[in-house]
């Protein structure tokens, strides 16, 4: 286990996920709009493409089969949404018992993984996407979604024993609810999860990349301070990008518009100069 002795560990405090209200609202509206738009498009296509066969009485059998197929597909989609609703969670809670998944709409605990359910990796399994080198391992992805050793998106996975059966549990530390997903305090959840492992399961090994990817100090479980140099580079990058866009707009404008821009910039510098001299 990559940590200090338990006596020197920071105190463990339970943490509860904080949802991004704006993200949840916009995602919900988008999903509802897409669902209604898709249903309307299907109805429109059926009405327009098969209106003549229905009116003439031709190809009735094929149309019945098509209509039934669409009805079955829609019914299956609705069933999955309703059925999976009981399994989806809006909130993740990490405390002294383990990791719990809570659905605030149904006020129920959807799933619970106790610390004592975590098991060591299967040494015999070396193949597949979840072939683990550590008890608590991770998969990393780059911005294009491909696997990467230095990706910014880290998916954790580990083995748990539930009802005498070992399963692999994967975790992004995000909500699984249909109208949500992003946690504001995701990194704090990951930090608390790692600290909980150090307190309650120090026998398990953890992939060091999980600490690195989330800017967590492996010794005292604090977050690294963001580099001032990196922040300055980001600001300069955005300034240069805006200047480049303004240059393209300037080059594509008329001579009169260019003259107005030059006059505006000149007046701005005159005001700045007078302010400094004052």
Secondary structure as GFF3:
##gff-version 3
##sequence-region A 1 278
A	DSSP	three_ten_helix	6	8	.	.	.	ID=ss1
A	DSSP	beta_strand	15	16	.	.	.	ID=ss2
A	DSSP	alpha_helix	21	49	.	.	.	ID=ss3
A	DSSP	alpha_helix	51	56	.	.	.	ID=ss4
A	DSSP	alpha_helix	60	85	.	.	.	ID=ss5
A	DSSP	beta_strand	91	94	.	.	.	ID=ss6
A	DSSP	beta_strand	98	103	.	.	.	ID=ss7
A	DSSP	beta_strand	108	114	.	.	.	ID=ss8
A	DSSP	three_ten_helix	115	117	.	.	.	ID=ss9
A	DSSP	beta_strand	118	119	.	.	.	ID=ss10
A	DSSP	beta_strand	136	141	.	.	.	ID=ss11
A	DSSP	beta_strand	153	162	.	.	.	ID=ss12
A	DSSP	beta_strand	165	171	.	.	.	ID=ss13
A	DSSP	alpha_helix	186	200	.	.	.	ID=ss14
A	DSSP	alpha_helix	208	213	.	.	.	ID=ss15
A	DSSP	alpha_helix	228	251	.	.	.	ID=ss16
A	DSSP	alpha_helix	255	277	.	.	.	ID=ss17
###
